[in-house]
Amino acid sequence: MVPFAEIREIAAKRKGGDEVLDSLLRAVPDNEALSQIPDSRILAEMTRRIFSAGFVWRVIEVKWPGFEEAFLEFKPERLVFQPDEYWDGLAKDTRIVRNAQKIAAVRHNAHFVRDIADEHGSFGRFLADWPSRDLVGLLDVLAKRGSRLGGHTGQYFLRFVGKDGFVASKDVVACLRSVGVEIAERPTSKRDLKRVQEQFNAWAEETGLPLTHLSRICAMSIGENYDLETLRGHGVVEAGSA
């Protein structure tokens, strides 16, 4: 298998050097910080990712203050007791993107977040305690117990709340396939996702890097060579991180 140092070297050359590459990586995941995230912020990020899926992310960001108001600041303890009339009204609320299926997902996920918090103390604690070496298992929980949290949506949700892990994006998959990992172009099966996990686990042991950084470097070693502002526009890198 190709040593990860070779992949990093390619990514660094494409981005203009090691310093520039490092500036494009998110902060090292912090499980203690993750465990302290309020359940309302967990539900908010789930919702942001669900509404961003298949949509222009910038539109969601511009309308986000309206989402916070309409969804009662995403406090599960309030949302789970809202009557049908409240949820029906959101389908006509111009403060948000009016997608009935995604609105219904927020209702379901409010119960999901509350249930997990009841079982583990908080949803953030549940995420922090789950081993990153078994991200596939965590994604399975999100897909089965949550609503519209399968596939890339669940992966991006974990990325944006700060859980260490990979995103099997088009470029990440191309990188993995280029070094001999036998997976489909769209790795959705448990077998393929297990192979993705195994490769990132092996690279983590080799380098000592978190899966999040391995995944980002892998993506930047191949495919479209986006500049810094484009990456920020995609929400891949935080403003001010460079």
C-alpha positions in Angstrom: 0.0 0.0 0.0 1.2 3.5 -0.8 2.7 5.3 2.3 0.6 8.3 3.3 3.7 10.5 3.1 3.5 10.2 -0.7 -0.1 11.3 -0.7 0.7 14.2 1.5 3.6 15.3 -0.7 1.3 15.3 -3.7 -1.3 17.4 -1.9 1.3 19.9 -0.6 2.7 20.4 -4.1 -0.8 21.0 -5.5 -1.7 23.5 -2.8 1.6 25.4 -2.8 3.6 23.8 0.0 3.3 22.2 3.5 2.4 25.5 5.2 -0.5 26.2 2.8 -1.7 22.6 3.1 -1.7 22.7 6.9 -3.7 26.0 6.8 -6.5 24.2 4.9 -7.0 21.6 7.6 -9.6 22.0 10.3 -8.5 22.0 14.0 -7.5 18.7 15.5 -10.8 17.1 16.8 -11.3 17.6 20.5 -13.5 14.9 22.2 -13.9 16.9 25.4 -15.1 20.0 23.5 -17.4 17.7 21.5 -18.9 16.2 24.7 -19.8 19.8 25.8 -21.8 20.8 22.8 -25.5 21.5 23.8 -28.1 19.2 22.3 -29.7 22.2 20.6 -26.5 22.8 18.7 -26.3 19.2 17.7 -29.8 19.3 16.3 -29.1 22.6 14.6 -26.1 21.1 12.8 -28.1 18.0 11.8 -30.7 20.4 10.3 -28.1 22.5 8.5 -26.6 19.5 6.8 -30.0 18.0 5.9 -31.2 21.3 4.3 -27.8 21.8 2.6 -27.9 18.4 1.0 -28.7 18.8 -2.7 -29.0 22.6 -2.2 -26.8 25.7 -2.5 -25.0 25.9 0.9 -24.7 29.7 0.8 -28.5 30.0 0.6 -28.9 28.0 3.8 -26.3 30.1 5.5 -27.9 33.4 4.5 -31.3 32.2 5.8 -29.9 30.5 8.9 -31.1 33.2 11.4 -34.6 32.5 10.2 -34.1 28.8 10.7 -33.1 29.4 14.3 -36.2 31.5 15.0 -38.6 29.2 13.2 -37.3 26.0 14.9 -37.3 27.5 18.4 -33.5 27.6 18.6 -33.5 23.9 18.0 -34.1 23.0 21.6 -35.3 19.4 21.6 -37.1 19.8 24.9 -39.4 22.4 23.2 -39.7 20.9 19.7 -40.8 17.4 20.8 -43.9 18.8 22.4 -45.0 21.0 19.5 -48.4 20.0 18.0 -49.0 19.1 14.4 -50.2 22.6 13.6 -46.8 24.0 14.4 -45.0 21.7 12.0 -47.7 22.2 9.3 -47.1 25.9 9.6 -43.4 25.6 9.0 -44.2 24.3 5.5 -45.4 27.9 4.7 -42.8 29.8 6.7 -40.7 32.0 4.5 -38.0 32.3 7.1 -36.8 28.8 6.1 -36.5 26.7 2.9 -40.0 25.2 2.8 -39.3 21.5 2.2 -41.9 19.4 3.9 -39.8 16.2 4.0 -36.8 17.9 5.5 -39.0 19.7 8.1 -40.5 16.4 9.1 -36.9 15.1 9.5 -36.2 17.9 12.0 -39.3 16.7 14.0 -38.0 13.2 14.0 -34.5 14.2 14.9 -35.6 16.3 17.8 -36.9 13.0 19.3 -33.7 11.2 18.2 -31.4 13.7 19.9 -33.5 13.7 23.1 -33.6 9.9 23.3 -29.8 9.6 22.8 -29.2 12.4 25.4 -31.5 10.5 27.9 -29.4 7.3 27.3 -25.9 8.9 27.4 -26.2 12.2 29.3 -26.0 14.3 26.1 -25.7 13.7 22.4 -22.3 15.3 22.4 -21.1 12.8 25.0 -22.5 10.0 22.9 -20.5 11.1 19.9 -17.3 11.8 21.9 -17.4 8.3 23.5 -17.8 6.5 20.1 -14.4 5.3 18.8 -13.4 6.9 15.5 -11.9 3.6 14.4 -15.5 2.5 14.0 -17.0 5.5 12.3 -19.0 3.2 10.1 -20.8 1.9 13.1 -21.7 5.4 14.2 -22.9 6.3 10.7 -25.1 3.3 10.8 -26.7 4.5 14.1 -27.4 8.0 12.5 -28.9 6.4 9.4 -31.1 4.0 11.3 -32.2 6.0 14.3 -32.1 9.5 12.7 -33.9 10.9 9.7 -32.2 11.8 6.5 -28.8 11.3 8.1 -27.5 8.6 5.9 -24.7 8.8 3.3 -22.7 12.0 3.0 -25.2 14.0 5.1 -24.3 12.0 8.2 -20.6 12.2 7.4 -20.7 16.0 7.0 -22.7 16.3 10.2 -20.0 14.5 12.1 -17.3 16.6 10.4 -19.0 19.9 11.2 -19.7 19.1 14.9 -16.0 18.1 15.3 -16.1 14.3 15.4 -13.0 12.8 14.1 -13.7 10.9 10.9 -13.7 10.7 7.1 -16.0 12.0 4.4 -16.2 9.6 1.4 -16.4 12.5 -1.1 -15.7 12.0 -4.8 -12.1 13.1 -4.4 -11.5 11.0 -1.3 -12.9 7.9 -3.1 -10.7 8.7 -6.2 -7.7 8.9 -3.9 -8.4 5.6 -2.2 -9.1 3.9 -5.5 -5.8 5.3 -6.9 -3.8 3.6 -4.2 -5.5 0.2 -4.6 -8.5 0.2 -2.2 -11.1 -1.9 -3.9 -14.3 0.1 -3.5 -17.1 1.3 -5.8 -17.1 4.9 -7.1 -20.0 5.5 -4.7 -19.1 3.5 -1.6 -22.4 3.0 0.1 -22.3 -0.7 1.0 -21.1 -1.8 4.4 -18.4 -3.8 2.8 -17.0 -0.7 0.9 -17.4 1.6 3.9 -15.5 -1.0 6.0 -12.7 -0.9 3.5 -12.6 2.9 3.6 -12.4 2.7 7.4 -9.7 0.1 7.4 -7.5 2.2 5.1 -7.9 5.4 7.2 -7.2 3.4 10.4 -4.0 2.0 8.8 -2.9 5.5 7.8 -3.7 6.9 11.3 -1.5 4.2 12.8 1.2 5.1 10.3 1.1 8.8 10.7 -0.5 9.6 14.1 -2.8 12.0 12.3 -6.6 12.2 13.0 -8.9 10.7 10.4 -10.3 14.2 9.6 -6.8 15.4 8.5 -6.1 12.2 6.6 -9.4 12.5 4.8 -8.8 16.2 3.9 -5.3 15.6 2.7 -6.4 12.6 0.6 -9.1 14.8 -1.1 -6.6 17.5 -1.9 -4.2 15.1 -3.5 -6.4 14.4 -6.5 -9.2 15.8 -8.6 -10.2 19.5 -8.9 -7.5 21.7 -7.3 -9.8 24.3 -5.6 -8.3 27.5 -4.3 -8.7 28.7 -0.7 -11.7 30.9 -1.2 -13.6 28.2 -3.1 -12.9 25.7 -0.3 -14.2 28.2 2.3 -17.2 28.8 0.2 -17.9 25.1 0.3 -17.6 25.1 4.0 -14.6 22.8 3.8 -12.2 25.1 5.6 -13.0 27.7 8.3 -12.6 31.4 7.6 -9.5 32.7 9.3 -7.8 29.3 9.5 -5.2 30.2 6.9 
